[in-house]
Amino acid sequence: MTDDLRRQSLAAWYKLLATPEIRMDVEEQYDELLKAADEMERAGLISSAEWRKLVREAGVAFSNAVEGVGGGT
């Protein structure tokens, strides 16, 4: 059960990373990704090392999106 929940939670996290919800801006997407990572760690679905990896990935995506907006792409 926990393995299934872990897989589902990570799949949902990566789906949100790749495709934000309609009308969700970059900051909202970033906040939701961080909340989801925090919740997975709190629930014991991921380790602190996995949490750090997800937070880094969310930060990179946020940075790339912000640079894209400001860079005229």
MODELLER restraints for C-alpha pairs under 7 A, 6 or more apart:
rsr = mdl.restraints
at = mdl.atoms
rsr.add(forms.Gaussian(group=physical.xy_distance, feature=features.Distance(at['CA:6:A'], at['CA:45:A']), mean=5.34, stdev=0.5))
rsr.add(forms.Gaussian(group=physical.xy_distance, feature=features.Distance(at['CA:13:A'], at['CA:33:A']), mean=6.52, stdev=0.5))
rsr.add(forms.Gaussian(group=physical.xy_distance, feature=features.Distance(at['CA:13:A'], at['CA:36:A']), mean=6.86, stdev=0.5))
rsr.add(forms.Gaussian(group=physical.xy_distance, feature=features.Distance(at['CA:20:A'], at['CA:29:A']), mean=6.13, stdev=0.5))
rsr.add(forms.Gaussian(group=physical.xy_distance, feature=features.Distance(at['CA:26:A'], at['CA:62:A']), mean=6.44, stdev=0.5))
rsr.add(forms.Gaussian(group=physical.xy_distance, feature=features.Distance(at['CA:26:A'], at['CA:65:A']), mean=6.89, stdev=0.5))
rsr.add(forms.Gaussian(group=physical.xy_distance, feature=features.Distance(at['CA:30:A'], at['CA:58:A']), mean=6.13, stdev=0.5))
rsr.add(forms.Gaussian(group=physical.xy_distance, feature=features.Distance(at['CA:30:A'], at['CA:62:A']), mean=6.31, stdev=0.5))
rsr.add(forms.Gaussian(group=physical.xy_distance, feature=features.Distance(at['CA:33:A'], at['CA:58:A']), mean=6.53, stdev=0.5))
rsr.add(forms.Gaussian(group=physical.xy_distance, feature=features.Distance(at['CA:34:A'], at['CA:55:A']), mean=6.32, stdev=0.5))
rsr.add(forms.Gaussian(group=physical.xy_distance, feature=features.Distance(at['CA:37:A'], at['CA:51:A']), mean=5.96, stdev=0.5))
rsr.add(forms.Gaussian(group=physical.xy_distance, feature=features.Distance(at['CA:37:A'], at['CA:54:A']), mean=6.64, stdev=0.5))
rsr.add(forms.Gaussian(group=physical.xy_distance, feature=features.Distance(at['CA:40:A'], at['CA:46:A']), mean=5.86, stdev=0.5))
rsr.add(forms.Gaussian(group=physical.xy_distance, feature=features.Distance(at['CA:41:A'], at['CA:47:A']), mean=6.13, stdev=0.5))
rsr.add(forms.Gaussian(group=physical.xy_distance, feature=features.Distance(at['CA:41:A'], at['CA:48:A']), mean=6.69, stdev=0.5))
rsr.add(forms.Gaussian(group=physical.xy_distance, feature=features.Distance(at['CA:41:A'], at['CA:51:A']), mean=6.42, stdev=0.5))
